[in-house]
């Protein structure tokens, strides 16, 4: 990868995370507010596909500059176990939060009419009050989220973020099966798709603190209610992914790396 120093890397992380949220929150808004098909045609699969391909596009656009972390959980994990400079961790996270905030702003501009008509619902972030609760589970969003405890949501985030790191590590590990060319970037998005389809229900699968917190802050500023009620917003989509990403790297190094073939000289 080539870069123009930390400034260029931060711009890439801002841009990549902007794309991620533009398309990711965009599909949530599209499904929840402006369906163009019969209700049966827009469902959780649409959300998961939208987020998966949002990751694909984002990492292809800026992957050549930074590897497209676009996720503090990835940045922290790489610093803990993959020699990523600790001095770059905070700048990367700040850049990711800025990009996520700007991505939410773009979604706001695109879907303003629908958002305004619906009372500025939560299309921004996961957890209680998110618009997909009513769209996909029937009844009120509060009732839908209430079917899972914060503990269950926390476990979903913990394992989902570890799976994300396992996929990232394996796809770019030359000693493992590896992926030729730049197919690894595509498969990162498919990993996110798999997480959404299999593990996303209890928490909405943030698996990315910036993806959740940046748009959440934006949503607060434009009048979406209840985004910072209680401690759910801090514990489940922020603290747990930040920790579990690093745990995922240790698990990969314990259970996979020692048994891979030696690297050819």
C-alpha positions in Angstrom: 0.0 0.0 0.0 1.1 3.5 -0.7 0.2 6.6 1.2 1.0 10.3 1.5 1.6 10.1 5.2 -0.9 10.2 8.1 -3.0 13.0 6.5 -3.6 10.9 3.4 -4.4 7.9 5.5 -6.9 9.9 7.6 -8.6 11.3 4.5 -8.9 7.7 3.2 -10.4 6.5 6.4 -12.9 9.4 6.4 -13.8 8.7 2.8 -14.1 5.0 3.2 -16.3 5.2 6.3 -18.4 7.9 4.6 -19.1 5.4 1.8 -19.9 2.7 4.3 -22.5 4.7 6.1 -23.9 6.4 3.0 -24.8 2.9 1.6 -25.3 1.1 4.9 -27.6 3.6 6.6 -29.0 4.3 3.1 -30.3 0.8 2.7 -31.9 1.0 6.2 -33.6 4.3 5.3 -34.7 2.8 1.9 -36.2 -0.2 3.5 -37.8 1.6 6.4 -39.0 4.7 4.7 -39.2 4.5 1.0 -40.0 1.0 -0.2 -40.4 0.6 -3.9 -41.6 -3.0 -3.7 -44.3 -4.8 -1.9 -43.4 -5.3 1.8 -42.4 -8.9 1.3 -39.7 -7.8 -1.1 -37.9 -5.6 1.4 -36.7 -7.5 4.5 -33.8 -8.3 6.7 -32.0 -9.9 3.8 -32.1 -6.6 1.9 -30.5 -4.8 4.9 -27.8 -7.5 5.2 -27.0 -7.4 1.5 -26.9 -3.6 1.5 -24.4 -3.5 4.4 -22.3 -6.3 2.9 -21.9 -4.5 -0.4 -21.4 -1.2 1.3 -18.3 -2.7 2.9 -17.2 -4.1 -0.5 -17.4 -0.7 -2.2 -15.8 1.1 0.7 -12.8 -1.2 1.0 -12.2 -1.2 -2.7 -12.2 2.5 -2.9 -9.6 3.2 -0.1 -8.0 -0.2 0.5 -4.9 0.8 -1.4 -4.2 3.6 1.0 -4.8 2.2 4.5 -6.1 -1.3 3.9 -9.5 0.2 4.6 -9.8 -0.3 8.4 -13.0 1.9 8.4 -13.7 0.4 11.8 -12.1 1.2 15.2 -12.4 -2.5 16.2 -10.1 -3.4 13.3 -7.7 -0.6 14.0 -7.4 -1.5 17.7 -7.0 -5.2 16.9 -4.2 -4.5 14.4 -2.4 -2.4 16.9 -2.7 -5.0 19.7 -1.5 -7.9 17.6 -0.3 -6.9 14.2 2.2 -4.1 14.7 0.0 -1.3 13.6 1.5 1.9 15.1 -0.3 2.9 18.3 0.3 6.5 17.5 -2.0 6.1 14.5 -4.9 4.5 16.4 -6.6 7.7 17.7 -6.2 9.6 14.4 -7.7 6.7 12.5 -10.6 6.4 15.0 -11.3 10.1 14.8 -11.2 9.9 11.0 -13.7 7.0 11.1 -16.1 8.8 13.3 -15.9 11.9 11.1 -16.6 9.8 8.0 -19.5 8.0 9.7 -21.0 11.3 10.8 -20.7 12.7 7.2 -22.2 9.5 5.8 -25.2 9.9 8.0 -25.5 13.5 6.9 -25.6 12.4 3.3 -28.4 9.9 4.0 -30.3 12.7 5.8 -30.1 14.8 2.7 -31.2 12.0 0.4 -34.1 10.8 2.6 -35.1 14.1 4.2 -38.7 14.0 3.0 -39.3 10.5 4.3 -37.5 11.1 7.5 -39.4 14.3 8.2 -42.7 12.6 7.4 -41.9 9.7 9.7 -40.9 12.0 12.6 -37.1 11.6 12.2 -36.9 7.9 13.2 -33.7 6.1 14.0 -32.2 4.9 10.7 -28.7 5.8 12.0 -27.6 3.2 14.5 -28.4 -0.1 16.2 -30.3 -0.9 19.4 -33.6 0.3 20.9 -35.7 2.5 18.7 -34.0 1.6 15.4 -36.4 1.7 12.5 -35.8 -1.9 11.4 -37.5 -3.1 14.7 -40.9 -2.2 13.4 -40.1 -3.0 9.8 -39.0 -6.6 10.3 -40.4 -7.9 13.5 -43.9 -6.5 13.5 -45.5 -4.4 16.2 -43.5 -1.6 17.8 -39.8 -1.3 17.7 -39.6 -1.3 21.5 -41.4 -4.6 21.6 -39.1 -6.1 19.0 -35.9 -5.0 20.7 -37.3 -6.1 24.0 -37.3 -9.7 22.9 -33.5 -9.7 23.3 -31.8 -8.6 26.5 -28.7 -6.3 26.5 -26.7 -9.4 27.4 -27.9 -11.3 24.3 -27.1 -8.2 22.2 -23.7 -8.0 23.8 -22.9 -11.6 22.9 -24.1 -11.0 19.3 -21.7 -8.1 19.0 -18.8 -10.0 20.7 -19.0 -13.0 18.4 -19.9 -11.0 15.3 -16.9 -8.8 15.7 -14.6 -11.8 16.3 -16.0 -13.4 13.1 -15.2 -10.2 11.2 -11.6 -10.2 12.4 -11.2 -14.0 11.7 -12.4 -13.4 8.1 -10.1 -10.4 7.6 -7.1 -12.2 9.0 -7.6 -15.4 7.0 -8.2 -13.6 3.7 -5.0 -11.7 3.9 -2.9 -14.4 5.5 -0.4 -15.6 2.9 0.2 -18.8 4.9 -3.4 -19.7 4.9 -5.4 -20.5 1.7 -5.3 -16.8 0.8 -7.0 -15.1 -2.0 -5.5 -14.1 -5.3 -5.5 -10.6 -6.6 -7.8 -8.3 -4.6 -10.6 -10.8 -3.9 -9.9 -10.4 -0.2 -11.6 -7.0 -0.2 -14.7 -8.5 -1.7 -14.8 -11.3 0.8 -14.5 -8.9 3.7 -17.9 -7.6 2.6 -19.3 -11.1 2.2 -18.1 -11.8 5.8 -20.2 -8.8 7.0 -23.1 -10.2 4.9 -22.7 -13.6 6.6 -22.6 -11.9 10.1 -25.7 -9.9 9.3 -27.7 -13.0 8.1 -26.6 -15.3 10.9 -25.8 -13.2 14.0 -27.4 -9.8 13.4 -30.8 -10.2 15.0 -30.2 -9.4 18.7 -28.2 -6.3 18.3 -28.4 -5.1 14.7 -24.7 -6.1 14.3 -22.9 -2.8 14.6 -19.5 -4.7 14.8 -18.0 -1.3 14.3 -18.0 1.4 17.0 -17.6 4.3 14.5 -20.4 2.9 12.3 -22.7 3.2 15.3 -21.5 6.2 17.3 -20.9 8.7 14.4 -24.4 8.4 13.0 -25.9 8.2 16.5 -24.4 11.6 17.2 -25.7 13.0 14.0 -29.2 11.6 14.7 -29.2 13.3 18.1 -28.4 16.6 16.4 -31.3 16.3 13.9 -33.9 15.4 16.5 -34.1 11.6 16.6 -35.2 10.7 20.1 -33.9 8.1 22.6 -30.5 7.5 21.0 -28.5 8.0 24.2 -31.0 6.6 26.7 -29.4 4.3 29.2 -26.0 2.7 28.6 -26.9 0.4 25.7 -25.4 2.8 23.2 -22.0 2.7 24.9 -21.6 -0.9 26.0 -23.1 -3.0 23.2 -22.1 -1.3 19.9 -18.9 0.6 21.1 -17.1 -1.1 24.0 -17.8 -4.7 23.2 -16.7 -4.6 19.5 -13.6 -2.6 20.5 -12.6 -5.4 22.8 -13.8 -8.4 20.9 -11.9 -7.4 17.7 -8.6 -7.7 19.6 -9.8 -11.0 21.2 -10.5 -12.3 17.8 -6.9 -11.7 16.7 -5.6 -13.6 19.7 -8.0 -16.5 19.0 -6.9 -16.7 15.4 -3.2 -16.7 16.4 -3.9 -19.4 19.0 -6.1 -21.8 17.0 -5.0 -21.3 13.4 -1.5 -19.7 13.0 0.5 -22.4 14.8 -0.8 -25.1 12.5 -0.3 -23.3 9.1 2.4 -24.5 6.8 5.8 -22.7 7.2 6.2 -19.7 5.0 8.4 -20.5 2.0 11.7 -18.7 1.9 
